[in-house]
């Protein structure tokens, strides 16, 4: 797909910017909103007294809190192809927060698991968009910027992209704090497969897969809009599908404006963070 390769080349050319701040992670989905407008149907995060364990096991997350994103309700980025089949690519996600972190859980439905570009599960500079993966996007200052990848890295200081490959490889190179995965001051994530037999990356791919799950945590310290009760931040999440190796086949977003959903914050959705319960209740 020549158009995909040329656009991806431009995406990679944005490069890495110096890490000067900290953030936190989350996921969401719905119809696009206009530039500068608040999402009229934001995702309501729930406050958690006990942080989820980041292990890819979503049993700690109540089913009632998940939002489903299927081909007919999400947005496909025109950089690559699309599908009408939810068993080929779809996902559901949930978000939660405490006073310090935003937590995100995502379950991806994918009938063919392929991880051929990021076979090292410990990679922290992965080319996540090339394989089966999840990408989380944060507009921490809620600016609705049309170019979240501006050359000066302005939007990176309060947001950016956090990507997790199905085998656990990650990248935060397109954020304000690249190469910080696993540091509690920044962000962490974990992935696991929802099906057997072996993980796809052991093959390096395994067509018997049926999907995977991820959990992520991002520090909210440098998301200016997040440090008040009932705070609202810009947010979206995407699932990427590679069925045959090489370039990805499709990227499905909860909310976004195609093409370049990963760059244009103006059509992302919102997450409303829950305040801590009143101790007097």
C-alpha positions as CSV (number, residue, x, y, z in Angstrom):
1,X,0.0,0.0,0.0
2,X,2.1,2.9,-1.2
3,X,0.0,5.6,0.5
4,X,0.4,3.9,3.8
5,X,4.2,3.7,3.5
6,X,4.5,7.3,2.5
7,X,2.4,8.6,5.3
8,X,4.1,6.3,7.8
9,X,7.5,7.7,6.6
10,X,6.3,11.2,7.4
11,X,5.0,10.0,10.8
12,X,8.3,8.5,11.8
13,X,10.1,11.7,10.6
14,X,8.5,13.7,13.4
15,X,11.3,12.1,15.6
16,X,11.7,12.1,19.4
17,X,11.5,15.2,21.6
18,X,13.2,15.7,24.9
19,X,11.3,14.3,27.9
20,X,10.4,17.2,30.2
21,X,7.1,16.2,31.8
22,X,5.0,13.3,33.1
23,X,1.5,12.0,32.1
24,X,-1.1,9.2,32.6
25,X,-3.0,6.8,30.3
26,X,-6.6,6.0,29.2
27,X,-9.0,4.8,26.4
28,X,-12.4,5.9,24.8
29,X,-14.8,5.8,21.7
30,X,-17.6,7.7,19.8
31,X,-18.5,10.2,17.0
32,X,-16.1,13.1,16.3
33,X,-16.5,16.5,17.8
34,X,-15.7,19.9,16.2
35,X,-12.5,21.8,16.9
36,X,-12.5,23.5,20.3
37,X,-15.8,21.9,21.4
38,X,-16.3,19.7,24.4
39,X,-17.5,16.2,23.8
40,X,-21.2,16.1,24.4
41,X,-21.0,12.4,25.5
42,X,-17.8,12.1,27.5
43,X,-16.6,8.9,29.1
44,X,-17.1,8.9,32.8
45,X,-14.1,7.5,34.6
46,X,-14.6,5.8,37.9
47,X,-12.6,6.4,41.1
48,X,-10.7,3.4,42.4
49,X,-9.4,3.1,46.0
50,X,-7.2,0.2,45.0
51,X,-5.2,0.4,41.8
52,X,-5.6,-2.4,39.2
53,X,-2.8,-4.8,38.9
54,X,-1.2,-4.3,35.5
55,X,-1.0,-7.9,34.2
56,X,-3.4,-8.0,31.3
57,X,-6.0,-9.8,33.4
58,X,-9.2,-7.7,33.1
59,X,-11.2,-9.6,35.8
60,X,-10.8,-6.7,38.2
61,X,-12.7,-4.4,35.8
62,X,-16.5,-4.5,36.0
63,X,-18.1,-5.5,32.7
64,X,-20.6,-2.7,33.1
65,X,-17.9,-0.1,32.7
66,X,-16.7,-1.1,29.2
67,X,-17.5,0.7,26.0
68,X,-17.6,-1.3,22.8
69,X,-16.1,-0.1,19.6
70,X,-16.9,-2.0,16.4
71,X,-16.3,-1.1,12.7
72,X,-19.8,0.5,12.4
73,X,-19.3,2.8,15.4
74,X,-15.6,3.7,15.3
75,X,-13.5,5.5,12.8
76,X,-10.9,3.9,10.5
77,X,-7.9,5.9,9.7
78,X,-7.6,6.2,5.9
79,X,-3.9,5.6,6.1
80,X,-4.7,1.9,5.7
81,X,-7.6,-0.4,4.9
82,X,-10.8,-1.1,6.9
83,X,-13.1,-4.0,7.7
84,X,-16.8,-4.5,8.3
85,X,-16.3,-7.6,10.4
86,X,-16.1,-7.2,14.2
87,X,-14.4,-10.6,14.5
88,X,-11.6,-9.3,12.3
89,X,-11.1,-6.1,14.4
90,X,-13.1,-4.6,17.2
91,X,-12.4,-3.7,20.8
92,X,-13.9,-2.6,24.1
93,X,-12.3,-0.4,26.8
94,X,-12.7,1.0,30.3
95,X,-11.1,3.8,32.2
96,X,-10.6,4.5,35.9
97,X,-8.6,6.9,38.0
98,X,-7.3,7.7,41.5
99,X,-5.7,10.9,42.7
100,X,-2.4,10.1,40.8
101,X,-3.1,8.0,37.8
102,X,-5.4,7.3,34.9
103,X,-5.9,3.6,34.3
104,X,-7.1,2.0,31.0
105,X,-8.2,-1.5,30.1
106,X,-8.7,-2.7,26.5
107,X,-9.8,-6.0,25.1
108,X,-9.2,-6.4,21.4
109,X,-11.0,-8.9,19.2
110,X,-8.7,-10.1,16.4
111,X,-9.1,-13.4,14.5
112,X,-5.5,-13.5,13.2
113,X,-2.6,-12.5,15.5
114,X,0.5,-11.1,13.8
115,X,3.6,-9.7,15.5
116,X,6.5,-9.7,13.0
117,X,8.0,-6.2,13.4
118,X,8.1,-6.1,17.2
119,X,9.1,-9.6,18.3
120,X,11.0,-8.3,21.4
121,X,8.4,-8.1,24.2
122,X,10.8,-5.9,26.2
123,X,11.2,-3.3,23.5
124,X,10.5,0.3,24.7
125,X,10.9,1.9,21.3
126,X,8.6,-0.4,19.3
127,X,7.1,0.4,15.9
128,X,3.8,-0.5,17.5
129,X,1.6,0.6,14.6
130,X,3.1,-2.1,12.4
131,X,1.6,-5.0,14.4
132,X,-1.4,-6.0,16.4
133,X,-1.4,-3.2,19.0
134,X,-3.3,-0.6,21.0
135,X,-2.5,3.1,21.0
136,X,-3.7,5.5,23.6
137,X,-3.8,9.3,23.0
138,X,-4.0,12.0,25.6
139,X,-4.8,15.7,25.1
140,X,-3.8,16.6,28.6
141,X,-4.3,20.4,28.3
142,X,-7.6,19.9,26.5
143,X,-6.5,22.2,23.7
144,X,-8.1,20.3,20.8
145,X,-4.9,21.1,18.8
146,X,-5.2,20.1,15.1
147,X,-1.6,19.0,15.1
148,X,-0.6,17.0,18.1
149,X,2.7,16.3,16.4
150,X,3.9,19.8,15.9
151,X,7.6,20.1,15.2
152,X,8.2,22.0,18.5
153,X,6.6,19.2,20.6
154,X,4.3,21.7,22.3
155,X,1.4,19.1,22.7
156,X,3.8,16.4,23.8
157,X,4.4,18.3,27.0
158,X,0.9,17.6,28.3
159,X,-0.1,14.5,26.3
160,X,0.9,12.4,23.3
161,X,0.7,8.7,22.3
162,X,1.2,5.6,24.4
163,X,1.4,2.4,22.4
164,X,1.3,-1.3,23.5
165,X,2.0,-4.2,21.1
166,X,0.0,-7.4,21.8
167,X,3.1,-9.1,23.2
168,X,3.9,-6.3,25.6
169,X,6.4,-4.2,23.6
170,X,5.7,-0.5,24.0
171,X,6.6,3.0,22.9
172,X,6.0,6.5,24.2
173,X,8.4,8.2,21.7
174,X,5.5,10.4,20.6
175,X,4.9,11.9,24.0
176,X,6.6,14.2,26.5
177,X,8.5,11.3,28.2
178,X,9.9,8.8,25.7
179,X,11.6,5.6,27.0
180,X,10.1,5.8,30.5
181,X,8.0,2.7,30.5
182,X,7.8,1.0,33.8
183,X,8.8,4.1,35.8
184,X,5.9,4.9,38.3
185,X,6.6,8.6,37.7
186,X,5.5,8.2,34.1
187,X,3.7,5.2,32.6
188,X,3.4,1.5,32.6
189,X,1.4,-1.1,30.7
190,X,1.0,-4.9,30.4
191,X,-0.5,-7.2,27.8
192,X,-1.8,-10.7,27.7
193,X,-3.6,-13.0,25.3
194,X,-7.2,-13.9,25.8
195,X,-6.8,-17.2,24.0
196,X,-4.5,-20.3,23.8
197,X,-2.2,-21.9,22.7
198,X,1.0,-19.9,22.7
199,X,1.4,-16.1,22.3
200,X,1.6,-15.0,18.7
201,X,5.1,-13.6,19.1
202,X,6.6,-17.0,19.9
203,X,5.9,-18.1,16.3
204,X,6.5,-15.1,15.5
205,X,2.9,-15.3,14.6
206,X,0.0,-17.6,15.3
207,X,-3.2,-17.5,13.3
208,X,-5.1,-19.4,16.1
209,X,-5.3,-16.2,18.2
210,X,-8.6,-14.6,19.0
211,X,-7.4,-11.3,20.5
212,X,-5.5,-9.8,23.4
213,X,-6.0,-7.6,26.5
214,X,-3.9,-4.6,27.8
215,X,-3.9,-2.6,31.0
216,X,-2.1,0.8,31.3
217,X,-1.4,3.4,33.9
218,X,-0.3,7.0,33.2
219,X,0.7,9.6,35.8
220,X,-1.6,12.7,35.8
221,X,0.9,15.1,37.2
222,X,1.5,17.0,34.0
223,X,-2.0,16.9,32.5
224,X,-3.0,20.4,33.6
225,X,-6.7,19.8,33.0
226,X,-6.7,16.8,35.3
227,X,-5.9,18.2,38.7
228,X,-9.3,19.3,39.9
229,X,-12.5,17.5,40.9
230,X,-14.4,16.4,37.8
231,X,-11.6,17.3,35.5
232,X,-12.0,16.7,31.8
233,X,-9.2,15.7,29.4
234,X,-9.1,14.9,25.7
235,X,-8.7,11.3,24.9
236,X,-9.0,8.5,22.3
237,X,-7.7,5.0,21.8
238,X,-7.2,2.8,18.7
239,X,-6.7,-0.9,17.9
240,X,-4.3,-1.9,15.1
241,X,-4.6,-5.0,13.0
242,X,-2.0,-6.8,11.0
243,X,-3.2,-10.0,9.4
244,X,-0.4,-10.9,7.0
245,X,2.9,-9.3,8.1
246,X,4.6,-6.1,6.9
247,X,2.4,-3.0,7.1
248,X,-0.8,-2.9,9.3
249,X,-4.1,-3.7,7.6
250,X,-6.4,-1.4,9.6
251,X,-6.5,1.0,12.5
252,X,-9.8,1.5,14.3
253,X,-10.3,4.5,16.6
254,X,-12.9,5.2,19.2
255,X,-13.0,8.8,18.0
256,X,-11.0,10.7,15.5
257,X,-10.9,12.5,12.2
258,X,-9.5,10.6,9.3
259,X,-6.9,10.7,7.9
260,X,-4.3,11.2,10.6
261,X,-6.5,10.4,13.6
262,X,-3.3,10.0,15.6
263,X,-2.4,13.6,15.0
264,X,-5.6,15.7,15.1
265,X,-6.7,16.2,18.7
266,X,-9.8,18.2,17.6
267,X,-12.0,15.1,17.0
268,X,-10.9,13.0,20.0
269,X,-13.3,12.4,22.7
270,X,-13.3,13.4,26.4
271,X,-12.8,11.6,29.7
272,X,-14.2,13.1,32.9
273,X,-12.1,12.0,35.8
274,X,-13.9,11.1,39.0
275,X,-13.0,13.0,42.2
276,X,-12.2,11.0,45.4
277,X,-15.2,10.1,47.4
278,X,-16.1,12.5,50.2
279,X,-14.6,11.0,53.4
280,X,-17.6,12.3,55.3
281,X,-20.1,10.1,53.4
